[in-house]
């Protein structure tokens, strides 16, 4: 499943340093704005002790973790929504991602330039979010102008969209992210088509680099999920990866055997055939049934034979919703 987290922030807050620490992939991290012009992409293993335990259990020849994709994106500056700095590139690249990891500089360091000449984490968050909001307001306003004829013609979907656009415009003009708008079942696919940046899930990544001050106070004033990292000393990276996985609404199921133990990435709420498609497209179309057991119950049973004998191994059909940590064998 190709879902990505865009690493976003002002210039010189540690985005590329964080990306390097996450992926061990070399990208520019020099001390000047806009050093990262083209987005770099890295696929990162999700830390999961369950995978290793299952691999040991099966004496697997190969162990393959679930993964999440990170994209390192050029730094944003005030005025990006109007094309300042590399604003247009920034906005187009972030629009292509599924969620945002917003890196916020907490540390003080006279040797590392701050684009605003002052380290002020809450102000930095405000600058970034405002640019996302302004970019989205442009999108919404443009769409409102083009949908008028369809609304006058009484087209049902256009009427629903016009109502949604009105709600979005009100929230955005009030300085709030598009994610603050509550949408119903009919509006959800329309919102998705609009590709609004501030509707994406945001994880605030506090870059402490061992020099953070007033961290508790800053944390208390941030509205949304957050994680603390020190990319230089590679602290907090596991938490960041797991949190990123969570905000994408992803879970992991496992397949295990002598050849391989693997973690598979799917969206929460996926049915068994949909989960099977993560392995191979035919598994969805030709799905018959699935044998399912929770990973810890399999380990406790000691073997598949014992699990089956004790009624722990279940047979599930097409309507089964796969749970995080399920070990599954698909029958097609």
C-alpha positions as semicolon CSV with decimal commas, in nm:
position;residue;x (nm);y (nm);z (nm)
1;X;0,000;0,000;0,000
2;X;0,161;0,324;-0,115
3;X;0,068;0,588;0,141
4;X;0,308;0,864;0,233
5;X;0,380;1,115;0,508
6;X;0,514;1,450;0,391
7;X;0,784;1,595;0,617
8;X;0,696;1,963;0,626
9;X;0,829;2,272;0,804
10;X;1,006;2,604;0,777
11;X;1,362;2,603;0,639
12;X;1,636;2,491;0,882
13;X;1,413;2,317;1,136
14;X;1,575;1,976;1,077
15;X;1,349;1,819;0,813
16;X;1,626;1,666;0,603
17;X;1,825;1,566;0,911
18;X;1,515;1,385;1,035
19;X;1,459;1,225;0,695
20;X;1,821;1,106;0,688
21;X;1,787;0,956;1,035
22;X;1,465;0,781;0,937
23;X;1,577;0,637;0,609
24;X;1,956;0,641;0,620
25;X;1,919;0,780;0,269
26;X;2,146;1,073;0,189
27;X;1,970;1,397;0,100
28;X;2,107;1,750;0,134
29;X;2,091;1,888;0,487
30;X;2,312;2,197;0,457
31;X;2,258;2,501;0,670
32;X;2,068;2,719;0,425
33;X;1,704;2,753;0,314
34;X;1,566;2,559;0,017
35;X;1,847;2,303;0,001
36;X;1,583;2,035;-0,051
37;X;1,420;2,129;-0,380
38;X;1,300;1,797;-0,519
39;X;1,116;1,572;-0,278
40;X;1,310;1,268;-0,165
41;X;1,122;0,953;-0,078
42;X;1,217;0,681;0,167
43;X;1,036;0,367;0,275
44;X;1,079;0,304;0,647
45;X;1,018;-0,019;0,842
46;X;0,756;0,005;1,116
47;X;0,908;-0,115;1,448
48;X;0,699;-0,412;1,563
49;X;0,814;-0,670;1,817
50;X;0,525;-0,897;1,714
51;X;0,690;-0,956;1,377
52;X;1,016;-1,079;1,528
53;X;0,835;-1,307;1,774
54;X;0,631;-1,461;1,496
55;X;0,943;-1,508;1,285
56;X;1,115;-1,689;1,572
57;X;0,802;-1,898;1,626
58;X;0,797;-2,011;1,262
59;X;1,176;-2,026;1,228
60;X;1,128;-1,817;0,914
61;X;1,408;-1,787;0,660
62;X;1,302;-1,429;0,587
63;X;1,141;-1,150;0,790
64;X;0,974;-0,855;0,614
65;X;0,828;-0,566;0,818
66;X;0,533;-0,345;0,738
67;X;0,647;-0,008;0,607
68;X;0,547;0,356;0,578
69;X;0,670;0,604;0,319
70;X;0,818;0,944;0,408
71;X;0,867;1,231;0,163
72;X;1,112;1,511;0,242
73;X;0,966;1,836;0,107
74;X;1,124;2,178;0,046
75;X;1,097;2,432;0,327
76;X;0,797;2,662;0,343
77;X;0,809;3,035;0,415
78;X;0,545;3,296;0,487
79;X;0,370;3,381;0,161
80;X;0,403;3,031;0,012
81;X;0,035;3,032;-0,085
82;X;0,115;3,337;-0,302
83;X;0,424;3,172;-0,453
84;X;0,690;3,306;-0,214
85;X;1,010;3,103;-0,183
86;X;0,939;2,760;-0,329
87;X;0,573;2,788;-0,232
88;X;0,421;2,646;-0,549
89;X;0,652;2,343;-0,546
90;X;0,591;2,293;-0,176
91;X;0,215;2,300;-0,215
92;X;0,209;2,065;-0,513
93;X;0,437;1,814;-0,341
94;X;0,248;1,815;-0,012
95;X;-0,082;1,779;-0,199
96;X;0,041;1,442;-0,325
97;X;0,099;1,302;0,025
98;X;-0,162;1,142;0,252
99;X;-0,064;1,301;0,583
100;X;0,171;1,566;0,719
101;X;0,456;1,539;0,968
102;X;0,503;1,904;1,063
103;X;0,855;1,949;1,201
104;X;0,878;2,225;1,462
105;X;1,212;2,356;1,583
106;X;1,236;2,371;1,962
107;X;1,613;2,388;2,003
108;X;1,826;2,705;2,019
109;X;2,149;2,709;1,819
110;X;2,324;3,029;1,710
111;X;2,509;2,837;1,440
112;X;2,189;2,728;1,264
113;X;1,999;3,010;1,097
114;X;1,627;3,046;1,170
115;X;1,438;3,188;0,872
116;X;1,264;3,440;1,102
117;X;1,580;3,501;1,310
118;X;1,402;3,379;1,623
119;X;1,303;3,035;1,752
120;X;0,930;3,056;1,828
121;X;0,766;2,712;1,785
122;X;0,406;2,822;1,821
123;X;0,453;3,108;1,576
124;X;0,619;2,868;1,331
125;X;0,319;2,635;1,351
126;X;0,092;2,933;1,293
127;X;0,288;3,040;0,983
128;X;0,281;2,694;0,828
129;X;-0,084;2,622;0,903
130;X;-0,193;2,964;0,777
131;X;-0,024;2,901;0,443
132;X;-0,201;2,566;0,414
133;X;-0,531;2,734;0,500
134;X;-0,480;3,016;0,246
135;X;-0,389;2,768;-0,027
136;X;-0,704;2,568;0,048
137;X;-0,918;2,881;0,054
138;X;-0,798;2,956;-0,300
139;X;-0,901;2,605;-0,407
140;X;-1,243;2,634;-0,243
141;X;-1,313;2,983;-0,380
142;X;-1,216;2,877;-0,731
143;X;-1,444;2,575;-0,712
144;X;-1,733;2,786;-0,579
145;X;-1,701;3,012;-0,882
146;X;-1,712;2,722;-1,127
147;X;-1,996;2,518;-0,980
148;X;-2,270;2,782;-1,004
149;X;-2,433;2,658;-1,328
150;X;-2,461;2,301;-1,199
151;X;-2,622;2,423;-0,876
152;X;-2,875;2,637;-1,068
153;X;-2,956;2,332;-1,280
154;X;-3,045;2,150;-0,959
155;X;-2,790;1,874;-0,993
156;X;-2,798;1,685;-0,665
157;X;-2,425;1,630;-0,621
158;X;-2,352;1,992;-0,711
159;X;-2,595;2,113;-0,446
160;X;-2,427;1,888;-0,186
161;X;-2,084;2,012;-0,294
162;X;-2,192;2,377;-0,281
163;X;-2,307;2,329;0,077
164;X;-1,977;2,164;0,169
165;X;-1,780;2,443;-0,002
166;X;-1,970;2,702;0,198
167;X;-1,885;2,524;0,524
168;X;-1,520;2,493;0,422
169;X;-1,494;2,858;0,321
170;X;-1,636;2,970;0,655
171;X;-1,391;2,759;0,854
172;X;-1,089;2,852;0,641
173;X;-1,172;3,224;0,653
174;X;-1,187;3,187;1,030
175;X;-0,826;3,065;1,029
176;X;-0,902;2,700;1,101
177;X;-0,778;2,393;0,914
178;X;-1,017;2,220;0,676
179;X;-0,997;1,912;0,900
180;X;-1,214;2,104;1,149
181;X;-1,514;2,066;0,916
182;X;-1,740;1,774;0,998
183;X;-1,851;1,592;0,683
184;X;-2,124;1,334;0,629
185;X;-2,125;1,022;0,414
186;X;-2,230;1,211;0,099
187;X;-1,973;1,486;0,147
188;X;-1,674;1,259;0,221
189;X;-1,593;1,161;-0,142
190;X;-1,639;1,523;-0,254
191;X;-1,395;1,645;0,012
192;X;-1,145;1,384;-0,101
193;X;-1,167;1,504;-0,464
194;X;-1,095;1,862;-0,356
195;X;-0,747;1,748;-0,236
196;X;-0,732;2,012;0,038
197;X;-0,398;2,021;0,215
198;X;-0,526;2,124;0,556
199;X;-0,779;1,840;0,552
200;X;-0,493;1,591;0,580
201;X;-0,404;1,444;0,921
202;X;-0,120;1,639;1,086
203;X;0,139;1,501;1,330
204;X;0,346;1,768;1,502
205;X;0,710;1,660;1,531
206;X;0,895;1,856;1,799
207;X;1,265;1,864;1,712
208;X;1,427;1,905;2,052
209;X;1,788;1,817;1,959
210;X;1,875;1,800;2,330
211;X;1,830;2,176;2,365
212;X;1,456;2,225;2,396
213;X;1,326;2,472;2,651
214;X;0,976;2,519;2,792
215;X;0,876;2,191;2,624
216;X;0,581;2,119;2,855
217;X;0,436;2,464;2,794
218;X;0,472;2,428;2,418
219;X;0,317;2,080;2,418
220;X;0,015;2,202;2,614
221;X;-0,058;2,466;2,349
222;X;-0,044;2,236;2,046
223;X;-0,380;2,105;1,934
224;X;-0,326;1,767;1,773
225;X;-0,111;1,454;1,798
226;X;0,258;1,517;1,859
227;X;0,585;1,334;1,908
228;X;0,926;1,449;2,036
229;X;1,238;1,355;1,842
230;X;1,608;1,423;1,839
231;X;1,719;1,316;1,489
232;X;2,086;1,383;1,561
233;X;2,091;1,120;1,835
234;X;1,812;0,919;1,667
235;X;1,581;0,948;1,966
236;X;1,206;0,912;1,926
237;X;1,221;0,781;1,569
238;X;1,030;0,463;1,651
239;X;0,753;0,669;1,812
240;X;0,741;0,894;1,506
241;X;0,709;0,600;1,266
242;X;0,437;0,434;1,475
243;X;0,245;0,762;1,518
244;X;0,270;0,828;1,144
245;X;0,126;0,483;1,081
246;X;-0,159;0,561;1,320
247;X;-0,259;0,895;1,168
248;X;-0,278;0,726;0,828
249;X;-0,534;0,493;0,992
250;X;-0,325;0,187;0,908
251;X;-0,298;-0,149;1,080
252;X;-0,078;-0,455;1,030
253;X;-0,175;-0,816;0,975
254;X;0,076;-1,099;0,945
255;X;0,148;-1,406;0,740
256;X;0,399;-1,648;0,884
257;X;0,566;-1,973;0,788
258;X;0,903;-2,139;0,738
259;X;0,977;-1,939;0,422
260;X;0,875;-1,596;0,545
261;X;0,709;-1,392;0,817
262;X;0,573;-1,062;0,684
263;X;0,379;-0,764;0,813
264;X;0,118;-0,634;0,567
265;X;-0,013;-0,279;0,568
266;X;-0,387;-0,217;0,524
267;X;-0,638;0,051;0,618
268;X;-0,828;0,002;0,940
269;X;-1,173;-0,140;0,861
270;X;-1,057;-0,352;0,565
271;X;-1,245;-0,675;0,498
272;X;-1,062;-1,005;0,461
273;X;-1,073;-0,995;0,076
274;X;-0,944;-0,634;0,081
275;X;-0,661;-0,739;0,311
276;X;-0,583;-1,028;0,080
277;X;-0,540;-0,783;-0,206
278;X;-0,237;-0,642;-0,023
279;X;-0,068;-0,975;-0,099
280;X;-0,204;-1,030;-0,449
281;X;-0,497;-0,887;-0,648
282;X;-0,635;-1,237;-0,709
283;X;-0,677;-1,284;-0,334
284;X;-0,961;-1,032;-0,338
285;X;-1,142;-1,155;-0,648
286;X;-1,097;-1,527;-0,580
287;X;-1,132;-1,513;-0,202
288;X;-1,305;-1,817;-0,049
289;X;-1,223;-1,795;0,321
290;X;-0,946;-1,706;0,564
291;X;-0,803;-1,884;0,865
292;X;-0,744;-1,624;1,134
293;X;-0,581;-1,617;1,477
294;X;-0,451;-1,337;1,698
295;X;-0,069;-1,328;1,696
296;X;-0,035;-1,371;2,074
297;X;-0,280;-1,662;2,086
298;X;-0,079;-1,840;1,817
299;X;0,240;-1,799;2,016
300;X;0,070;-1,916;2,335
301;X;-0,069;-2,223;2,159
302;X;0,282;-2,325;2,056
303;X;0,181;-2,453;1,712
304;X;-0,090;-2,424;1,450
305;X;-0,199;-2,780;1,535
306;X;-0,255;-2,690;1,900
307;X;-0,432;-2,369;1,804
308;X;-0,667;-2,560;1,575
309;X;-0,729;-2,832;1,835
310;X;-0,815;-2,572;2,099
311;X;-1,053;-2,383;1,871
312;X;-0,833;-2,073;1,855
313;X;-0,795;-2,081;1,477
314;X;-1,111;-1,936;1,321
315;X;-1,252;-1,957;0,970
316;X;-1,374;-1,618;0,851
317;X;-1,563;-1,513;0,538
318;X;-1,583;-1,212;0,309
319;X;-1,743;-0,981;0,566
320;X;-1,476;-1,025;0,832
321;X;-1,304;-0,700;0,931
322;X;-0,935;-0,766;0,980
323;X;-0,792;-0,656;1,316
324;X;-0,446;-0,526;1,395
325;X;-0,224;-0,822;1,485
326;X;-0,427;-1,090;1,305
327;X;-0,225;-1,377;1,157
328;X;-0,405;-1,486;0,840
329;X;-0,385;-1,765;0,587
330;X;-0,600;-1,695;0,281
331;X;-0,783;-1,968;0,091
332;X;-0,845;-1,887;-0,275
